[in-house]
Amino acid sequence: MSQSLSNQVALVTGGSRSIGAAIVRRLSADGAKVAFTYSASPDKAEALARDLEASGGEVIAIKADSADPDAVRSAVARTAEHFGGLDILVNNAGILIRETVENYDLADFDRMFAVNVRAVFVAAQAATKHMSEGGRIITIGSVAGDRSGFPGASVYSATKGAVAAMTRGLARDLSPRGITANTIQPGPTESGMTVGGGEMLKPLLPVGRLGKDTEIAALVAYLCSPEAAFITGSALTIDGGYLA
Ligand SMILES: NC(=O)c1ccc[n+]([C@@H]2O[C@H](COP(=O)([O-])OP(=O)(O)OC[C@H]3O[C@@H](n4cnc5c(N)ncnc54)[C@H](OP(=O)(O)O)[C@@H]3O)[C@@H](O)[C@H]2O)c1
């Protein structure tokens, strides 16, 4: 693996498990110094950080619930202080509370928007204070932003549509500073979020399998590269043909 991101500092939200952990591993393998947040999985977070440090990476785990704006701001500040700057923000932390409209609890609605949408804005707002030319904001949205796909997905879809729309606005605001902002929209991907549902989902995917977390991480790494400087305000779908 080339060290194409050496001298870069990245913060990945929700990096303790699944897709977020694959992104942390990939950015670290590519040479970036990586901070990542976690909320409910301290053991997995510490194990990941120790594992990557053992292979020569510079990685720190920060406990920060994305539902808490102060915790998100502190995570950004701590990353910049610890590593001396911040170049890449990956908004990965996300939750799925699934329920049909008749039964949806408004407290769950608010939590979904706090974690999946407000935290993305708060992190971007805080991160751009530290970013300079070449900065990258990458948010993990979902194909659910374009197609609900399953019953009980109305609120999740709304959050993912919201981050795609917000990202277009961030791209307009930040382009004059040479900072790009994009959304990656995965289709069904093997992770904690899809555990147990894999067999049900497979027939919906023309490629006949779910995505791998490493495939999402590879697209993140590409968007971080200088070659991707002309991509901004985009929602990039990576879904094995699910939306085709
Ligand atoms: N899997 C899919 O098929 C799929 C498809 C499209 C989009 N996505 C999106 O991809 C992203 C990652 O999903 P995933 O499938 O990897 O989910 P996952 O297996 O449930 O993992 C979620 C990650 O986010 C963290 N997280 C959750 N709530 C958090 C909070 N309040 N504060 C901080 N971190 C929090 C978790 O850490 P802790 O355990 O430490 O809390 C964990 O590291 C999400 O934005 C999701 O919407 C997933």
The ligand as a Tripos MOL2 file, in Angstrom:
@<TRIPOS>MOLECULE
LIG
   48    52     1     0     0
SMALL
NO_CHARGES

@<TRIPOS>ATOM
      1 N1        -24.3050   -1.0890    6.3810 N.am      1 LIG1
      2 C1        -24.9940   -0.6320    5.3620 C.2       1 LIG1
      3 O1        -25.5970   -1.3900    4.6000 O.2       1 LIG1
      4 C2        -25.0180    0.8430    5.0840 C.ar      1 LIG1
      5 C3        -25.5530    1.2560    3.8780 C.ar      1 LIG1
      6 C4        -25.6080    2.6040    3.5920 C.ar      1 LIG1
      7 C5        -25.0890    3.5070    4.4910 C.ar      1 LIG1
      8 N2        -24.5790    3.0970    5.6670 N.ar      1 LIG1
      9 C6        -24.0470    4.1250    6.5660 C.3       1 LIG1
     10 O2        -22.6960    3.8350    6.8690 O.3       1 LIG1
     11 C7        -22.3690    4.3560    8.1540 C.3       1 LIG1
     12 C8        -21.7610    3.2560    8.9990 C.3       1 LIG1
     13 O3        -22.7510    2.2460    9.1530 O.3       1 LIG1
     14 P1        -22.4210    0.7450    9.5810 P.3       1 LIG1
     15 O4        -23.2340   -0.1190    8.7000 O.co2     1 LIG1
     16 O5        -20.9450    0.5250    9.6540 O.co2     1 LIG1
     17 O6        -23.0980    0.7770   11.0310 O.3       1 LIG1
     18 P2        -22.7720   -0.0320   12.3470 P.3       1 LIG1
     19 O7        -22.2370   -1.3680   12.0210 O.co2     1 LIG1
     20 O8        -24.0030    0.0700   13.1730 O.co2     1 LIG1
     21 O9        -21.6130    0.8590   13.0120 O.3       1 LIG1
     22 C9        -21.9050    2.1680   13.3870 C.3       1 LIG1
     23 C10       -20.6560    2.8950   13.8400 C.3       1 LIG1
     24 O10       -21.0490    4.2160   14.2270 O.3       1 LIG1
     25 C11       -20.7720    4.4090   15.5920 C.3       1 LIG1
     26 N3        -21.8410    5.1640   16.2250 N.ar      1 LIG1
     27 C12       -23.1630    4.8680   16.2820 C.ar      1 LIG1
     28 N4        -23.8140    5.7950   16.9820 N.ar      1 LIG1
     29 C13       -22.8890    6.7010   17.3850 C.ar      1 LIG1
     30 C14       -22.9380    7.8740   18.1480 C.ar      1 LIG1
     31 N5        -24.0920    8.3400   18.6600 N.pl3     1 LIG1
     32 N6        -21.7950    8.5600   18.3780 N.ar      1 LIG1
     33 C15       -20.6140    8.1050   17.8780 C.ar      1 LIG1
     34 N7        -20.5030    6.9930   17.1340 N.ar      1 LIG1
     35 C16       -21.6260    6.2840   16.9050 C.ar      1 LIG1
     36 C17       -20.6280    3.0300   16.1990 C.3       1 LIG1
     37 O11       -19.7470    3.1110   17.2990 O.3       1 LIG1
     38 P3        -20.1300    2.6070   18.7870 P.3       1 LIG1
     39 O12       -20.5310    1.1840   18.6910 O.co2     1 LIG1
     40 O13       -18.8520    2.8540   19.5350 O.co2     1 LIG1
     41 O14       -21.2440    3.5090   19.2540 O.co2     1 LIG1
     42 C18       -20.0120    2.2470   15.0340 C.3       1 LIG1
     43 O15       -18.6220    2.4470   15.0050 O.3       1 LIG1
     44 C19       -23.6690    4.9300    8.7220 C.3       1 LIG1
     45 O16       -23.7170    6.3240    8.5040 O.3       1 LIG1
     46 C20       -24.7380    4.2240    7.9070 C.3       1 LIG1
     47 O17       -25.9340    4.9570    7.8620 O.3       1 LIG1
     48 C21       -24.5270    1.7810    5.9930 C.ar      1 LIG1
@<TRIPOS>BOND
     1     1     2 1
     2     2     3 2
     3     2     4 1
     4     4     5 ar
     5     4    48 ar
     6     5     6 ar
     7     6     7 ar
     8     7     8 ar
     9     8     9 1
    10     8    48 ar
    11     9    10 1
    12     9    46 1
    13    10    11 1
    14    11    12 1
    15    11    44 1
    16    12    13 1
    17    13    14 1
    18    14    15 2
    19    14    16 1
    20    14    17 1
    21    17    18 1
    22    18    19 2
    23    18    20 1
    24    18    21 1
    25    21    22 1
    26    22    23 1
    27    23    24 1
    28    23    42 1
    29    24    25 1
    30    25    26 1
    31    25    36 1
    32    26    27 ar
    33    26    35 ar
    34    27    28 ar
    35    28    29 ar
    36    29    30 ar
    37    29    35 ar
    38    30    31 1
    39    30    32 ar
    40    32    33 ar
    41    33    34 ar
    42    34    35 ar
    43    36    37 1
    44    36    42 1
    45    37    38 1
    46    38    39 2
    47    38    40 1
    48    38    41 1
    49    42    43 1
    50    44    45 1
    51    44    46 1
    52    46    47 1
@<TRIPOS>SUBSTRUCTURE
     1 LIG1         1 GROUP 0 **** ****
